[in-house]
Amino acid sequence: PTRSWMRGWSLLMLALSCAALTPSTALTADGWTDRLGLRFKDDCQEEVGLAGWMAWAVSWLTFRKGRRSTSHCETKEAFCAAAALTGLQVRYTAGKLRGSDRDFYDFAPRCGPRWQRWLGLKFETPTDAAVDDQTEAKVCPRGDFVTGVQVMRGRDDGRDRDYLNFKLKCGSEWGSPLGLAYGSHQETRSATCPRGLVVDGLRVHRGFQDWGDIDTYEFELHCASSVEQQMGAAARAPAGGSVGGSGTFASRAMDAASIREELMRGEL
């Protein structure tokens, strides 16, 4: 009996471990995945100086216990109208801004063969830049659509730096990370569309905690019709791939120069 009990306990632990490692594929009624589950607080503490102190005091007087806002700073989203997601561009800068150490990110999806506009998240140039404005992009190989996104989060408490890096899943294959500045890894989260569906929308939430200068971001994916239904758009798309990296995924890749040329044609 003891051996059977131990075997049952081992199987249960294995099942729970596998479940924890499996990306969420559950969708809401309108096709969105859940948030990835990154460290994120629904608060926006961007008031500085006297305004910041007043907001903090009001939060305690109204029983919010220091939480200044009832929600995060902003949410932006983008949908692909005629074709699914085929790539992602990320912009990043970091440094001192009005006394706080800030890290700003913005995102631009690629729908079929065309780059879309930036989502328009808050993106200010620091007065004392620790990281100059950096932009990196990934594009799926020809004929593939994005079916999942992986986000890695880093945090350097000593320098109050918050890092993000990303991988795209194109078809059934994960690519290499974008070449964004990154360090002090804390967690990795991902979401993948259910089998037969592809990503056609991206939603990003942004928050900020003044105590510790913590910039946080969360993500949701919108999943749509099957790859087969979108193949007409894929056939018209130019050859694509990831920027940099090595191995099978990179060997089929659109090189960095091709992506830059595509962006310079005014498609973003």
N, C-alpha and C positions, 0 to 999 in steps of 0.2 A: 504493500500500500504506500509506503514511504517513497519508493522508487517511482511509482505511478504519479504520485503527487508532485514530485520534483520534475518529472518529465512534462506534466501539464503546465507547471509554473514556467518552465523554460520556453515552451511553445507560446504561452501567453506573452511573455516578455519579447520574444522574437516578433510576434504579430504587432505589438505596440510600437516596437522600434521601426518596423517597415512602414507602419502608418504614419509615423512622425516624419519619415524621410520622403514620403510621397507627396508631390505638389497637389494642392487642392484643384479639383476639376469641377467642383460644384458651381453652378451658375444660378444667378437670380432669375426671376421671371423675365426680365428685360435683357438677359444675355451677359451680364457682368459677372466676373469672378468676385470673390471676397477680397478684401485687402490682403496683402501678402503676409502681414503679421510682423512687420518690422517694428522696432522700437519707435513709437509715435505717440504724442500726447495731443489731444484736441484742445490746444491752447495757443494763443498768439500774444506774445509779450513784447511787441515791437515799439511800445511807447518808451521814450527815453527821458532822463532828467526828471523834472517836476511832474510831468504828465505820467511818467512811469510809476513814481511813488504814489501819486493820487490813485491810479488804476489799481495798484497793489492794495492800498488802504481800503478802497471801495470793495474789492473782492472779499476782504475779511469781514467788512460790515454787512455784506450781503450773503455771508455764510458760504462763500466759495473757497475759503481757506487758501488764499494766494493765487488761485486760478483766475487770471484776469479776463479771459474770454470764455464764452460758452461754446466756442468752436475753434477750429484751426484757422490759420491765416487766409488761405485761399484754396480753391479747387479749380483746375482747368482740365478740359478734355478735348479730344479730337476724334473724329470719325472719318474713315475712308468711304467716299461716296460710291465709287464705281469698282474698286478693286481692293483686295485685302492688303494688310501691312507687309511690306517687303524689306524694310530697313528702319533704322532709328539713328538720329543724330542727337548728341548731348553736348551742351555748352556748360562750362564750369568756371567759376572764379572764386577767390577767397582772399580775406584780409580784414584789416581794421575798418570799421564804418561806424561813425558816431559813438565811439567808445566800446563797441562790441566786436568780437571776432566772428565774422559772418562767412558762410559758405552758401553760394547761390548756384542753382542748377536750372536749366530750361531744356525743353525737349521738342524735337521736330520729327514727326513720323514720315515715312516714305510709303505712299500708297501706289501700288502697281509700279509704273516707271517714273513717278513724279514725287519730288520732295514737297512737303507741305510747309506752312508757316510755323514759326515757333509757337508754343502754347501760350506764351505771354506771362509766365510766372515772374514774380518779382526778381529782377536781376540788376543789381546796382554795382557800379565799379567802386571797389574799396579805395579809400584815400591812401592806404598803405598796403599794397597788394602783396600777399604771401604767395599766391598762385596767380599768374597772369591768365587772362581770358584764354581758355583752352577749349577746343572743339574737336570731338571725335565722332566717327560714324561707322556703322556696320550696315552691309547690304547682303541679303540672301543670294545664294547662287541662282542662276536663271531657272525659272520654273518653280521655285520654292517660295512659300509664304511663311511668315512668322506664325508659329503655333504656340510659342511660350516665351517667357522672359524670366531671367534670373537676376536678382539684385543682391549685390554684396555691399554691406555697410561697415565702414570703419570709423573709429572714434579715438582721437588723441586728446585725452583730458588735459595733459600738460600744456598743449598749445591751443586748446579749444577748437580743434579742426574736426570737421565731419566730412567723411569721404563716402562716395558712392561709385560703384562700378557695375557693369552690366554685361550679360550674355544674352544672345538671341537664340532661340530654337527655331531653325529653319527646316520645315518638314519634320523629320524625325531625328535630326542631328543638332546637337548643341555646338555653337561656335566658340571661338576664343573671346576673352574679355576685351572690351574697349580699352584704349590706351590712356585712360584718364589717370591723373595723379591719385594715388591711393596708398593707404597705410593703416596700421593698427586695426586689423580685421576684428570685427565683433560678431557678425552673423551673416547668414546667407538665406534668402527666401526666394521661392520661385512659384510661378503659376503656369499651367499648361492647359490649353483648351481641350475639351473632350475630343475623343477620336472622331475624325471627319469634319471638325470645325477648325477655323483659322482666326487669327486675331485681325479685327478690322477697326478697333478703337482702343484708345489709351486714356486713362484718367489718372491725374496726379494730384495728391493733396500735399500741402506744405504747412508746417508748423514751426514755431520758434519759442524757446524758453530762454529768457534773459539770464536766469541764474545758471551759469555755466556756458552761456552762449551756444546753445544746442539748436542747430538747424536740422529739422527732421522732414523726411519725405515718405509718402506712402503711395502705393500704386494699385490700380485695378485694370484688368484687361476686358475688352468686349469681344466675345466670340461669335462668329457668324457662320454662314453656310459652308458646305464642304469644298475642299480643294477642287474637286472635279467641276463644280459649278463655276469656279473662278478661273479655269485654265485658259479661257479665251483671253482674259486680261494678261495672264502670265506670258502667253505666247507673243504678245506685242511688246513685252518689257525687254529692255536691253540686258545683256549678260551682267550678272551681279555676283556679289560675294562679300567676304569680310575684308577689313583693312588689316594688313599685317597678319601675324600668327604663322602657324606651320601645320603640316599634316594635310589630311584629305580635304577638310573644310577650306583651308586657305588655298590649296592647290586649284580650286575651282573659283577663286575669288576675283572680284573686281578690285583692281589695285587702287591705291590712295589717289593717284593722279587722275584716274577715271572718275572717281567720286567727286574730286575737287572741280573737274571740268563740268560735270553734271550740275553741281551746285552753282557754278559761275554763270550758267546759262539763264539764270534768273528764275529757276523753278522753285526757289525758296523765298 
